[in-house]
C-alpha cells in the first residue's frame, strides 16, 4: 500500500503554459544537497543565544541553538527588502 504523504511531486522545466513534466519521488529518494551544516554568522548565533538566555526560545530547544555552527566570516544573505516593508502603515 502506498502512503500518499511519502511522495513528492516535482515539476521540471517549463513549457509555453508554464507546466513541465512532473516526477513522482518518494521521500527516501531525495538526495542530500549539502555535505555539512552551513554556518551562521557569529552575530546571528549570538542573537539566537541571547533569545535562549532570556527564555524567549523554549529551553527544550536550547541545545539545538547552542550546537549550530557559526563563523565570524559568514555573512547573512537576506534578500533586498520589498518597498512595502519600508512604508509606515500607521495613519493617525
LUMZA-37903 format. One record per residue: x, y, z of N, C-alpha, C, O in turn; residue number from 1. Coordinates in pm, 1 decimal, padded with zeros to 6 digits. Layout:
<atoms>
        n_X        n_Y        n_Z       ca_X       ca_Y       ca_Z        c_X        c_Y        c_Z        o_X        o_Y        o_Z   num
          X          Y          Z          X          Y          Z          X          Y          Z          X          Y          Z   NUM
...
</atoms>
This chain:
<atoms>
        n_X        n_Y        n_Z       ca_X       ca_Y       ca_Z        c_X        c_Y        c_Z        o_X        o_Y        o_Z   num
    00084.3   -00118.1    00000.0    00000.0    00000.0    00000.0    00088.8    00124.4    00000.0    00185.4    00130.8    00076.0     1
    00058.1    00221.7   -00082.7    00137.4    00343.3   -00095.5    00085.6    00450.8   -00000.1   -00035.1    00471.8    00011.7     2
    00176.8    00517.1    00066.4    00141.1    00625.3    00157.4    00148.7    00756.7    00079.9    00258.4    00796.6    00040.9     3
    00036.3    00826.3    00055.7    00037.9    00947.2   -00027.2    00117.5    01061.8    00034.1    00155.8    01154.7   -00036.9     4
    00143.1    01057.0    00164.4    00218.2    01164.3    00227.9    00368.7    01140.3    00221.1    00446.3    01222.5    00269.9     5
    00410.7    01030.3    00162.1    00552.6    00999.0    00148.9    00599.6    01021.1    00005.1    00707.8    00975.8   -00032.2     6
    00519.0    01090.3   -00075.8    00555.5    01116.8   -00213.9    00566.6    01267.0   -00235.5    00493.3    01345.5   -00175.3     7
    00658.8    01305.5   -00321.6    00682.5    01445.0   -00352.8    00668.5    01461.7   -00503.1    00732.3    01389.7   -00579.9     8
    00586.2    01555.4   -00545.4    00565.6    01581.5   -00687.0    00653.9    01699.0   -00727.1    00637.3    01809.8   -00676.1     9
    00747.8    01675.0   -00818.3    00844.7    01776.0   -00858.9    00820.9    01810.5   -01005.2    00817.6    01722.4   -01091.1    10
    00804.4    01940.0   -01032.8    00783.4    01985.7   -01170.1    00917.4    02030.4   -01227.0    00989.2    02108.3   -01164.3    11
    00950.9    01981.0   -01345.8    01077.9    02012.5   -01410.9    01053.7    02100.4   -01532.4    00957.5    02080.7   -01606.6    12
    01142.0    02197.5   -01552.0    01137.5    02279.0   -01672.8    01007.9    02356.2   -01686.5    00930.9    02369.0   -01591.3    13
    00985.5    02406.4   -01804.3    00860.9    02478.0   -01829.7    00826.7    02465.9   -01977.0    00913.4    02442.5   -02061.2    14
    00702.7    02481.9   -02005.3    00656.2    02481.5   -02143.3    00589.6    02615.9   -02169.5    00600.3    02707.3   -02087.8    15
    00522.3    02628.5   -02280.5    00457.6    02755.6   -02313.4    00353.6    02793.7   -02209.0    00331.2    02912.4   -02185.1    16
    00291.0    02697.3   -02147.5    00190.1    02724.8   -02045.5    00248.6    02723.3   -01904.8    00174.5    02733.4   -01807.1    17
    00381.4    02710.7   -01893.3    00445.6    02712.9   -01762.6    00438.3    02581.7   -01687.7    00462.6    02576.5   -01567.1    18
    00404.7    02475.3   -01759.5    00393.9    02345.7   -01693.1    00486.6    02246.7   -01760.1    00471.5    02215.3   -01878.2    19
    00582.0    02198.4   -01684.3    00673.8    02097.8   -01735.5    00631.2    01960.9   -01687.8    00529.9    01947.8   -01619.2    20
    00707.3    01858.4   -01723.2    00673.6    01723.4   -01677.6    00686.5    01711.4   -01525.8    00767.1    01780.7   -01463.8    21
    00607.5    01624.0   -01467.8    00606.8    01604.0   -01323.2    00670.2    01469.0   -01292.3    00640.1    01368.6   -01356.7    22
    00757.7    01468.2   -01193.4    00820.1    01345.6   -01146.7    00766.4    01315.2   -01007.6    00759.7    01403.9   -00922.5    23
    00728.6    01191.5   -00984.6    00685.5    01149.2   -00851.8    00804.8    01082.7   -00785.4    00858.9    00985.0   -00837.2    24
    00845.5    01135.3   -00671.5    00962.0    01085.7   -00599.7    00920.8    01051.2   -00458.0    00845.0    01125.2   -00395.3    25
    00969.7    00939.7   -00407.4    00943.5    00909.0   -00267.3    01043.9    00985.4   -00182.0    01153.9    01016.5   -00227.8    26
    01006.8    01015.2   -00060.2    01090.5    01094.7    00029.2    01228.7    01031.8    00045.6    01327.6    01104.6    00054.5    27
    01238.2    00901.4    00049.9    01366.3    00833.8    00067.4    01461.2    00850.4   -00049.8    01581.0    00826.4   -00034.9    28
    01411.0    00890.9   -00166.6    01494.7    00904.8   -00285.6    01558.0    01043.1   -00298.7    01642.6    01063.3   -00385.7    29
    01519.5    01137.3   -00215.6    01572.9    01272.9   -00226.1    01717.9    01273.3   -00179.4    01749.9    01222.6   -00072.0    30
    01804.4    01330.7   -00260.8    01946.3    01336.5   -00227.7    01974.4    01454.8   -00136.9    01909.8    01559.0   -00147.7    31
    02070.6    01438.6   -00047.7    02114.7    01549.6    00035.6    02201.0    01641.2   -00049.8    02294.5    01595.0   -00115.2    32
    02171.2    01768.9   -00050.0    02244.6    01864.6   -00132.2    02364.6    01923.7   -00059.7    02453.5    01979.7   -00123.8    33
    02368.7    01912.6    00071.5    02479.9    01967.1    00148.2    02550.1    01853.5    00220.1    02485.6    01762.2    00271.5    34
    02681.9    01859.5    00223.5    02757.8    01755.1    00291.4    02790.9    01793.5    00434.8    02833.6    01708.9    00513.4    35
    02771.5    01920.2    00469.7    02796.0    01965.4    00606.4    02698.4    02076.9    00639.9    02634.9    02134.1    00551.3    36
    02687.2    02106.8    00767.4    02595.7    02212.3    00810.5    02653.0    02348.6    00772.1    02772.9    02371.9    00787.3    37
    02569.7    02437.0    00723.6    02612.9    02569.6    00681.1    02619.5    02660.0    00803.8    02521.2    02671.1    00877.0    38
    02734.2    02725.0    00827.7    02747.0    02807.4    00948.2    02668.3    02937.9    00939.9    02653.2    02997.3    00833.1    39
    02618.9    02980.2    01055.5    02555.0    03110.8    01069.9    02662.6    03215.2    01092.3    02776.4    03182.4    01126.0    40
    02626.6    03340.0    01073.6    02720.3    03444.9    01112.0    02731.1    03443.7    01264.4    02637.0    03405.2    01333.8    41
    02845.1    03485.5    01314.9    02866.0    03488.3    01460.0    02764.0    03579.7    01527.5    02716.9    03549.6    01637.2    42
    02729.6    03690.9    01462.9    02632.3    03784.2    01520.2    02493.8    03720.8    01529.9    02423.9    03739.0    01629.6    43
    02453.8    03646.4    01426.6    02322.3    03582.6    01429.4    02316.6    03476.6    01539.1    02216.8    03466.7    01610.5    44
    02423.2    03397.4    01553.1    02423.9    03295.9    01658.1    02419.4    03361.4    01795.7    02350.1    03312.7    01885.1    45
    02492.6    03471.6    01813.6    02490.2    03543.1    01941.5    02348.9    03592.9    01972.3    02304.0    03584.9    02086.6    46
    02278.8    03644.0    01871.1    02140.9    03689.6    01891.4    02050.0    03573.3    01931.2    01966.1    03587.7    02020.1    47
    02066.4    03458.9    01866.3    01985.0    03342.1    01899.8    02013.3    03294.1    02041.9    01921.2    03257.2    02114.7    48
    02140.2    03294.6    02081.2    02174.8    03252.2    02217.1    02122.6    03351.1    02321.1    02087.8    03311.2    02432.2    49
    02116.8    03480.2    02286.1    02054.5    03578.3    02375.9    01906.2    03547.9    02394.9    01853.4    03560.1    02505.4    50
    01839.1    03508.1    02286.4    01697.5    03471.7    02296.9    01679.8    03348.5    02384.9    01580.5    03336.7    02456.6    51
    01775.7    03257.4    02379.5    01772.2    03140.9    02469.1    01791.3    03185.5    02613.8    01717.4    03143.6    02702.9    52
    01890.8    03270.7    02636.1    01921.3    03317.6    02771.5    01801.9    03389.9    02833.5    01778.5    03379.3    02953.9    53
    01726.7    03463.1    02752.0    01609.5    03536.4    02800.1    01483.9    03449.2    02804.8    01375.8    03497.5    02838.7    54
    01498.2    03321.4    02770.9    01388.0    03224.4    02766.9    01276.4    03263.4    02670.5    01160.8    03226.1    02690.1    55
    01311.3    03337.7    02567.5    01215.8    03365.7    02460.3    01203.5    03241.0    02373.8    01095.2    03207.8    02325.6    56
    01316.0    03172.5    02354.9    01316.2    03040.4    02291.6    01304.6    02938.8    02404.2    01378.3    02945.7    02502.6    57
    01212.7    02845.0    02389.8    01188.8    02746.1    02494.9    01315.0    02666.7    02525.9    01395.0    02637.6    02437.0    58
    01331.4    02632.3    02652.8    01451.4    02562.9    02699.2    01473.4    02429.6    02628.1    01587.5    02387.8    02608.7    59
    01366.1    02363.5    02589.8    01382.3    02234.0    02522.6    01452.5    02247.2    02387.5    01498.4    02147.0    02332.7    60
    01461.7    02369.0    02332.5    01527.9    02391.2    02204.0    01668.3    02450.3    02217.9    01737.9    02465.6    02117.5    61
    01711.6    02483.8    02339.4    01840.5    02549.4    02359.5    01956.7    02466.9    02305.6    02050.0    02522.5    02247.7    62
    01952.4    02334.7    02323.9    02063.0    02251.1    02275.9    02080.6    02263.2    02124.9    02193.1    02260.5    02075.1    63
    01970.5    02276.4    02051.9    01978.7    02291.8    01906.9    02052.3    02420.3    01870.9    02142.3    02418.9    01786.9    64
    02014.7    02530.8    01933.7    02075.9    02659.5    01901.0    02221.9    02666.2    01945.0    02304.2    02729.0    01878.3    65
    02253.9    02602.4    02056.0    02393.9    02600.2    02100.7    02481.2    02517.6    02007.3    02600.5    02544.7    01993.7    66
    02422.7    02417.2    01943.1    02500.7    02328.7    01856.7    02516.2    02381.1    01713.9    02588.9    02321.4    01634.6    67
    02449.8    02490.5    01680.1    02460.6    02543.7    01544.3    02602.1    02593.0    01517.2    02660.2    02662.6    01600.5    68
    02658.0    02558.0    01402.3    02792.1    02607.4    01370.2    02786.0    02755.8    01335.0    02687.9    02803.5    01278.0    69
    02892.0    02827.6    01369.9    02899.0    02969.5    01334.0    03038.0    03000.2    01282.0    03133.3    02926.1    01306.4    70
    03047.6    03109.9    01210.6    03174.5    03150.4    01151.4    03178.9    03302.5    01151.9    03084.6    03368.0    01107.5    71
    03287.6    03357.9    01201.8    03298.2    03503.9    01207.7    03307.3    03565.5    01068.2    03287.3    03685.9    01052.2    72
    03337.2    03483.8    00967.4    03346.5    03534.6    00830.3    03218.6    03510.5    00750.2    03206.3    03558.1    00637.4    73
    03123.1    03436.9    00808.0    02997.4    03410.0    00737.5    02915.5    03538.2    00730.9    02912.8    03616.7    00825.7    74
    02849.0    03558.2    00617.8    02765.1    03676.7    00600.0    02619.3    03634.9    00596.5    02585.6    03528.2    00545.1    75
    02532.7    03719.6    00651.4    02389.6    03696.7    00637.5    02352.6    03727.0    00493.4    02397.7    03826.6    00436.9    76
    02272.5    03643.2    00435.2    02234.8    03661.4    00295.2    02084.5    03680.9    00284.9    02011.2    03591.3    00243.2    77
    02040.9    03798.1    00323.2    01899.5    03830.8    00315.4    01870.7    03900.3    00183.5    01954.9    03974.5    00133.0    78
    01752.7    03877.1    00127.0    01717.7    03948.5    00004.3    01695.6    04096.3    00034.1    01673.2    04135.2    00148.7    79
    01702.2    04177.1   -00069.6    01674.0    04318.9   -00053.4    01530.5    04334.0   -00003.6    01442.3    04260.4   -00047.9    80
    01505.2    04428.1    00087.8    01368.6    04444.0    00138.9    01273.6    04491.4    00029.8    01310.8    04567.3   -00059.7    81
    01152.5    04445.3    00039.8    01048.1    04487.8   -00051.1    01013.3    04632.8   -00019.2    01023.0    04674.2    00096.3    82
    00973.8    04709.0   -00117.5    00943.0    04850.4   -00094.5    00832.2    04866.0    00009.5    00829.6    04965.7    00081.7    83
    00740.8    04769.1    00018.5    00631.5    04779.5    00114.9    00679.4    04761.4    00258.0    00610.3    04802.8    00351.1    84
    00796.5    04700.4    00278.2    00848.7    04683.1    00413.0    00893.4    04815.2    00473.4    00897.0    04829.5    00595.6    85
    00927.5    04911.8    00389.0    00975.4    05040.6    00436.7    00862.3    05139.7    00462.1    00885.0    05245.1    00521.5    86
    00743.2    05107.9    00418.8    00631.7    05201.0    00430.9    00575.1    05197.9    00572.2    00562.7    05091.3    00632.5    87
    00541.2    05314.0    00624.1    00478.8    05325.8    00755.7    00329.1    05306.5    00737.8    00266.5    05377.1    00658.7    88
    00270.7    05211.0    00810.9    00128.5    05181.6    00794.3    00041.0    05251.8    00896.6   -00081.5    05244.3    00887.6    89
    00101.1    05320.7    00994.7    00021.9    05392.9    01094.3   -00026.7    05524.2    01035.3    00052.8    05607.8    00992.3    90
   -00157.3    05541.1    01034.0   -00214.1    05665.3    00981.1   -00301.2    05727.6    01088.0   -00420.0    05696.7    01097.1    91
   -00244.3    05814.2    01168.4   -00320.6    05883.6    01273.2   -00333.0    06029.4    01241.4   -00393.7    06104.3    01317.9    92
</atoms>
